[in-house]
Amino acid sequence: MGSGLAAMTLLAIVAIGIPGRAPEQPTRRAPRPGDPFVRVRGNQLVRDGQPFRFVGANLAIMHGPDNRAAAADVLAAAARDGIQVGRIWALGEGEADAAPWLRDNFLFRAGPDGWIDAAVIHLDQVIATAGKLGIRLIITLSNHWSDYGGVPRYLRWAGQWRDDVYGVGDRFYSDPKARTAYRAHVLRLLGRTNHLTGVRYRDDPTILAWELMNESAVATTAGARARRAWIAEMARLIHATDPNHLVTPGVGGYRFERERQDWLAICRLPEVDYCDGHIYPEELLGNRDLSLMDASLDDYVRLAQTIAAKPFVLGEFGVRGDDAGIWRGQPRPFWATRILERLRFDGAAGGLVWIYQRANGADRAHGISVGPHGADPTADALRAAMSTAAAGLTADSGNPPPDGFNPSITVAPDAGGLMPLRAMFAGPSPSVPLVRVDEPAPRALTITWEPTAFARADWEASGIYGGGAIEHAWGGETGWFEYEYEIEPTSPAAPANAKSTSRGKATLTVRARVSSEYPGSLSPPDGASAFEISLDGFRLGRAVAPRDDGNGRWVTVRATTGAGPRNPLTPGRHRLRFTVWPGPCAHGLAIYGRPGDKPVPGAETGPVELRVEAPPR
């Protein structure tokens, strides 16, 4: 950044709360002078009565023998870089007959009642070491994903898991057995006394907050209702048992408007102390303009601070980049700088980069390695950026930064967002086939496009995916893809002569391989998506894209046109559009083309095809 990384410090923000409407809060211990715990005052975190803002890091120190052995080194390196808050996962669920190496190095419990002492003893060591180094900890209690067990394992314990059922994970939030198993884990940790320090977890200011789940997600409306009730219940349980520590929900999903509204509803629960979110720009932006990265951060902070009246913490962020760590022409340290600078400008409580790890750790794509200088130049540079970003975090927070804070955070309090989740954008590599005709009015032509070569699109969320059997462009919920072609006459007489053709009728046939769009490996039984095909604004017809299976099916639409604005064979630019309109079957659209990274032998692939045939003369 032109003003230097030192300007990034999140603490150098005007030490005032940003206005908002505070919901009714459960009874908790209020901030007071000399209080060693981080607490909430209005929409800000405070420590010892002063605003608390931080640069933090996720820490790969809880799972695996090598990571556990390197925990002290990773924590020490984070402290040297000025990291004030670390996020760790105190979770790990396996079957009762789990192998010894899993029990010894990864799990907190083997079966619902198979508690493993080695895991909590290691957690004792991590908390004790972090406390000595001045690092506060956000401790995550469960995982939506199957890493180390997660929601799938809880549901297997409850006899409720089915691999072939869409939205099966939603059952976790309403199933009595799954809730009981989760509560047991929470109460075991909250009631524990650290064997090294002699301090009960509930009384240890090293712990900043308990996070209920990593990236919790639901697929159905009923699941969303159940999750809100579950979050309120579990947060109340923690507050009743441990009034000293904050609770954050750990909600994933922010791609669609319905997800954003559900995130906000959860933030507004009185049991929730602060709002959190995760941003990975490469995944979030897809084909969209880079300015939306700033808008997404603004969006999170504004909804949290101005509408929910809660602090906001960016729990994870990171950029992978290519083999050299470059994304959109800039290295990973540049993006860490930009994200932290925006959080500072927005007045967020803090942000935690993904992920500090031991040297030569497995998570190299996002890893910030601790090891010999120069062993990983990209990681070393990123650690240097983090160190500079965190410099001065103990300075007087009452002094506002030179540029103040973002005034858009305090715009009129309504439920709308600053980041348009639906937006029109240009295709990443548009193709406009040029058809040169030697006769005044061609009798027929066939035009094809790779689905990813659309000229423009407009969706709530979209992207291009090549990691499966067939590469495809996808758009979620409602929106459209538009492809262009151009007819250029080789004879000056062609445009005039074409007028007679435009008064006739042409037969059009559109063929494409499509499906609905449901992220993940499953879609619901009613997950088909209705869509419309039009050419130059003339409706050719409607079709149904089958439920998403990652492969799609061929769909053909035929129409006869001549009543539209102009004939599709006339010279000039023409536009073919695939649209999913709002309605009961508005489940997005995926358009498939060439084989993907995991091709299936014998699978028929091919481009989008438009066949135009003029009537006989």
Solvent accessible surface area in square Angstrom, and as a share of the most:
residue,aa,sasa,rsa
1,M,101,0.45
2,G,92,0.88
3,S,93,0.60
4,G,30,0.28
5,L,47,0.23
6,A,66,0.51
7,A,35,0.27
8,M,1,0.01
9,T,15,0.09
10,L,0,0.00
11,L,15,0.07
12,A,31,0.24
13,I,4,0.02
14,V,31,0.18
15,A,32,0.25
16,I,97,0.49
17,G,43,0.42
18,I,9,0.05
19,P,95,0.60
20,G,42,0.41
21,R,124,0.45
22,A,78,0.61
23,P,38,0.24
24,E,152,0.68
25,Q,78,0.35
26,P,41,0.26
27,T,135,0.79
28,R,56,0.20
29,R,109,0.40
30,A,70,0.54
31,P,41,0.26
32,R,110,0.40
33,P,126,0.79
34,G,61,0.58
35,D,3,0.02
36,P,61,0.38
37,F,18,0.07
38,V,3,0.02
39,R,8,0.03
40,V,39,0.23
41,R,120,0.44
42,G,50,0.48
43,N,5,0.03
44,Q,10,0.04
45,L,2,0.01
46,V,2,0.01
47,R,80,0.29
48,D,73,0.38
49,G,18,0.18
50,Q,111,0.49
51,P,14,0.09
52,F,4,0.02
53,R,3,0.01
54,F,0,0.00
55,V,0,0.00
56,G,0,0.00
57,A,0,0.00
58,N,2,0.01
59,L,8,0.04
60,A,21,0.16
61,I,0,0.00
62,M,5,0.02
63,H,14,0.06
64,G,8,0.07
65,P,71,0.45
66,D,79,0.41
67,N,38,0.19
68,R,29,0.11
69,A,90,0.70
70,A,16,0.12
71,A,8,0.06
72,A,58,0.45
73,D,91,0.47
74,V,0,0.00
75,L,0,0.00
76,A,29,0.23
77,A,0,0.00
78,A,0,0.00
79,A,31,0.24
80,R,164,0.60
81,D,13,0.07
82,G,25,0.24
83,I,5,0.02
84,Q,26,0.12
85,V,0,0.00
86,G,0,0.00
87,R,4,0.02
88,I,1,0.01
89,W,38,0.13
90,A,0,0.00
91,L,0,0.00
92,G,0,0.00
93,E,3,0.02
94,G,6,0.05
95,E,69,0.31
96,A,67,0.52
97,D,125,0.65
98,A,14,0.11
99,A,37,0.29
100,P,99,0.62
101,W,149,0.52
102,L,54,0.27
103,R,76,0.28
104,D,86,0.45
105,N,30,0.15
106,F,40,0.16
107,L,6,0.03
108,F,1,0.00
109,R,2,0.01
110,A,4,0.03
111,G,3,0.02
112,P,57,0.36
113,D,125,0.65
114,G,25,0.24
115,W,81,0.28
116,I,19,0.10
117,D,92,0.48
118,A,45,0.35
119,A,0,0.00
120,V,1,0.01
121,I,68,0.35
122,H,14,0.06
123,L,0,0.00
124,D,0,0.00
125,Q,81,0.36
126,V,2,0.01
127,I,1,0.00
128,A,11,0.09
129,T,37,0.21
130,A,0,0.00
131,G,36,0.34
132,K,175,0.74
133,L,67,0.33
134,G,55,0.53
135,I,2,0.01
136,R,35,0.13
137,L,0,0.00
138,I,4,0.02
139,I,0,0.00
140,T,0,0.00
141,L,0,0.00
142,S,0,0.00
143,N,0,0.00
144,H,33,0.15
145,W,122,0.43
146,S,75,0.49
147,D,74,0.38
148,Y,78,0.30
149,G,8,0.08
150,G,0,0.00
151,V,2,0.01
152,P,13,0.08
153,R,57,0.21
154,Y,0,0.00
155,L,0,0.00
156,R,102,0.37
157,W,41,0.15
158,A,10,0.08
159,G,65,0.62
160,Q,62,0.27
161,W,62,0.22
162,R,123,0.45
163,D,102,0.53
164,D,93,0.48
165,V,37,0.21
166,Y,49,0.19
167,G,21,0.20
168,V,9,0.05
169,G,14,0.13
170,D,16,0.08
171,R,86,0.32
172,F,0,0.00
173,Y,6,0.02
174,S,61,0.39
175,D,18,0.10
176,P,89,0.56
177,K,138,0.58
178,A,0,0.00
179,R,66,0.24
180,T,90,0.52
181,A,11,0.09
182,Y,0,0.00
183,R,78,0.29
184,A,39,0.30
185,H,1,0.00
186,V,0,0.00
187,L,75,0.37
188,R,59,0.21
189,L,1,0.00
190,L,0,0.00
191,G,55,0.52
192,R,53,0.19
193,T,63,0.37
194,N,1,0.00
195,H,100,0.45
196,L,97,0.48
197,T,62,0.36
198,G,56,0.54
199,V,54,0.31
200,R,107,0.39
201,Y,1,0.00
202,R,51,0.19
203,D,50,0.26
204,D,12,0.06
205,P,42,0.27
206,T,16,0.09
207,I,1,0.01
208,L,1,0.01
209,A,0,0.00
210,W,0,0.00
211,E,3,0.01
212,L,0,0.00
213,M,0,0.00
214,N,4,0.02
215,E,37,0.17
216,S,1,0.00
217,A,30,0.23
218,V,33,0.19
219,A,39,0.30
220,T,57,0.33
221,T,100,0.58
222,A,60,0.46
223,G,3,0.03
224,A,15,0.12
225,R,137,0.50
226,A,23,0.18
227,R,9,0.03
228,R,69,0.25
229,A,64,0.50
230,W,2,0.01
231,I,1,0.00
232,A,11,0.08
233,E,43,0.19
234,M,0,0.00
235,A,0,0.00
236,R,124,0.45
237,L,23,0.11
238,I,0,0.00
239,H,14,0.06
240,A,89,0.69
241,T,37,0.22
242,D,0,0.00
243,P,30,0.19
244,N,4,0.02
245,H,4,0.02
246,L,8,0.04
247,V,0,0.00
248,T,1,0.01
249,P,3,0.02
250,G,2,0.02
251,V,9,0.05
252,G,17,0.16
253,G,36,0.35
254,Y,14,0.05
255,R,70,0.26
256,F,7,0.03
257,E,64,0.29
258,R,123,0.45
259,E,40,0.18
260,R,12,0.04
261,Q,66,0.29
262,D,16,0.08
263,W,4,0.02
264,L,5,0.03
265,A,39,0.30
266,I,0,0.00
267,C,1,0.00
268,R,97,0.35
269,L,32,0.16
270,P,47,0.30
271,E,16,0.07
272,V,1,0.00
273,D,5,0.02
274,Y,1,0.01
275,C,0,0.00
276,D,5,0.03
277,G,0,0.00
278,H,33,0.15
279,I,4,0.02
280,Y,31,0.12
281,P,0,0.00
282,E,49,0.22
283,E,131,0.59
284,L,50,0.25
285,L,3,0.02
286,G,30,0.29
287,N,32,0.16
288,R,19,0.07
289,D,91,0.47
290,L,43,0.21
291,S,64,0.42
292,L,22,0.11
293,M,0,0.00
294,D,26,0.13
295,A,20,0.15
296,S,1,0.01
297,L,0,0.00
298,D,9,0.05
299,D,0,0.00
300,Y,9,0.04
301,V,0,0.00
302,R,8,0.03
303,L,0,0.00
304,A,0,0.00
305,Q,0,0.00
306,T,6,0.04
307,I,2,0.01
308,A,1,0.01
309,A,7,0.05
310,K,2,0.01
311,P,0,0.00
312,F,0,0.00
313,V,1,0.01
314,L,0,0.00
315,G,4,0.04
316,E,7,0.03
317,F,1,0.00
318,G,5,0.05
319,V,7,0.04
320,R,118,0.43
321,G,22,0.21
322,D,85,0.44
323,D,162,0.84
324,A,67,0.52
325,G,4,0.04
326,I,62,0.31
327,W,35,0.12
328,R,105,0.38
329,G,61,0.59
330,Q,69,0.31
331,P,55,0.35
332,R,13,0.05
333,P,20,0.12
334,F,56,0.23
335,W,3,0.01
336,A,6,0.04
337,T,4,0.02
338,R,49,0.18
339,I,1,0.00
340,L,0,0.00
341,E,27,0.12
342,R,56,0.20
343,L,0,0.00
344,R,2,0.01
345,F,42,0.17
346,D,0,0.00
347,G,1,0.01
348,A,0,0.00
349,A,2,0.02
350,G,0,0.00
351,G,0,0.00
352,L,0,0.00
353,V,3,0.01
354,W,46,0.16
355,I,12,0.06
356,Y,0,0.00
357,Q,4,0.02
358,R,62,0.23
359,A,24,0.19
360,N,115,0.59
361,G,3,0.03
362,A,104,0.81
363,D,47,0.24
364,R,96,0.35
365,A,38,0.29
366,H,12,0.05
367,G,2,0.02
368,I,0,0.00
369,S,7,0.05
370,V,20,0.12
371,G,36,0.35
372,P,98,0.61
373,H,177,0.79
374,G,43,0.41
375,A,62,0.48
376,D,25,0.13
377,P,97,0.61
378,T,38,0.22
379,A,0,0.00
380,D,26,0.14
381,A,47,0.37
382,L,4,0.02
383,R,38,0.14
384,A,58,0.45
385,A,6,0.05
386,M,0,0.00
387,S,39,0.25
388,T,50,0.29
389,A,0,0.00
390,A,4,0.03
391,A,54,0.42
392,G,46,0.44
393,L,9,0.04
394,T,122,0.71
395,A,63,0.49
396,D,97,0.50
397,S,10,0.07
398,G,40,0.39
399,N,92,0.47
400,P,76,0.48
401,P,7,0.05
402,P,142,0.89
403,D,79,0.41
404,G,23,0.22
405,F,49,0.21
406,N,7,0.04
407,P,99,0.63
408,S,35,0.23
409,I,0,0.00
410,T,55,0.32
411,V,59,0.34
412,A,72,0.56
413,P,69,0.44
414,D,78,0.40
415,A,44,0.34
416,G,37,0.35
417,G,29,0.28
418,L,53,0.26
419,M,6,0.03
420,P,64,0.40
421,L,9,0.04
422,R,102,0.37
423,A,22,0.17
424,M,120,0.54
425,F,21,0.09
426,A,69,0.54
427,G,7,0.07
428,P,74,0.47
429,S,71,0.46
430,P,70,0.44
431,S,46,0.30
432,V,53,0.30
433,P,32,0.20
434,L,76,0.38
435,V,32,0.18
436,R,150,0.55
437,V,12,0.07
438,D,123,0.64
439,E,65,0.29
440,P,57,0.36
441,A,7,0.05
442,P,10,0.06
443,R,68,0.25
444,A,43,0.33
445,L,17,0.08
446,T,65,0.38
447,I,4,0.02
448,T,63,0.37
449,W,5,0.02
450,E,47,0.21
451,P,1,0.01
452,T,15,0.09
453,A,11,0.08
454,F,1,0.00
455,A,9,0.07
456,R,63,0.23
457,A,0,0.00
458,D,22,0.11
459,W,0,0.00
460,E,27,0.12
461,A,10,0.08
462,S,11,0.07
463,G,4,0.04
464,I,63,0.32
465,Y,108,0.41
466,G,23,0.22
467,G,19,0.18
468,G,18,0.17
469,A,16,0.13
470,I,1,0.01
471,E,33,0.15
472,H,15,0.07
473,A,0,0.00
474,W,35,0.12
475,G,0,0.00
476,G,0,0.00
477,E,36,0.16
478,T,17,0.10
479,G,1,0.01
480,W,24,0.08
481,F,1,0.00
482,E,7,0.03
483,Y,0,0.00
484,E,3,0.02
485,Y,0,0.00
486,E,48,0.21
487,I,3,0.02
488,E,64,0.29
489,P,33,0.21
490,T,76,0.44
491,S,36,0.23
492,P,133,0.83
493,A,50,0.39
494,A,1,0.00
495,P,63,0.40
496,A,64,0.50
497,N,66,0.34
498,A,4,0.03
499,K,137,0.58
500,S,65,0.42
501,T,20,0.12
502,S,30,0.20
503,R,192,0.70
504,G,22,0.21
505,K,130,0.55
506,A,1,0.01
507,T,54,0.31
508,L,0,0.00
509,T,24,0.14
510,V,0,0.00
511,R,83,0.30
512,A,3,0.02
513,R,25,0.09
514,V,0,0.00
515,S,0,0.00
516,S,0,0.00
517,E,20,0.09
518,Y,28,0.11
519,P,75,0.47
520,G,71,0.69
521,S,106,0.69
522,L,59,0.29
523,S,2,0.01
524,P,15,0.09
525,P,115,0.72
526,D,106,0.55
527,G,0,0.00
528,A,31,0.24
529,S,0,0.00
530,A,20,0.15
531,F,2,0.01
532,E,24,0.11
533,I,3,0.02
534,S,13,0.08
535,L,6,0.03
536,D,29,0.15
537,G,73,0.70
538,F,57,0.24
539,R,128,0.47
540,L,13,0.06
541,G,13,0.13
542,R,116,0.42
543,A,17,0.13
544,V,91,0.52
545,A,0,0.00
546,P,38,0.24
547,R,108,0.39
548,D,20,0.10
549,D,65,0.33
550,G,29,0.28
551,N,47,0.24
552,G,0,0.00
553,R,128,0.47
554,W,59,0.21
555,V,25,0.15
556,T,59,0.35
557,V,13,0.07
558,R,169,0.62
559,A,19,0.14
560,T,78,0.45
561,T,10,0.06
562,G,29,0.28
563,A,94,0.73
564,G,19,0.19
565,P,106,0.67
566,R,89,0.33
567,N,1,0.00
568,P,3,0.02
569,L,3,0.02
570,T,16,0.09
571,P,36,0.22
572,G,26,0.25
573,R,90,0.33
574,H,0,0.00
575,R,94,0.34
576,L,0,0.00
577,R,72,0.26
578,F,1,0.00
579,T,6,0.03
580,V,2,0.01
581,W,133,0.47
582,P,103,0.65
583,G,45,0.43
584,P,131,0.82
585,C,61,0.36
586,A,14,0.11
587,H,39,0.18
588,G,0,0.00
589,L,0,0.00
590,A,0,0.00
591,I,0,0.00
592,Y,1,0.00
593,G,1,0.01
594,R,114,0.41
595,P,75,0.47
596,G,12,0.12
597,D,114,0.59
598,K,143,0.61
599,P,79,0.50
600,V,78,0.45
601,P,131,0.82
602,G,86,0.83
603,A,39,0.30
604,E,98,0.44
605,T,42,0.25
606,G,14,0.13
607,P,50,0.32
608,V,0,0.00
609,E,60,0.27
610,L,0,0.00
611,R,86,0.31
612,V,0,0.00
613,E,69,0.31
614,A,15,0.12
615,P,47,0.30
616,P,129,0.81
617,R,200,0.73
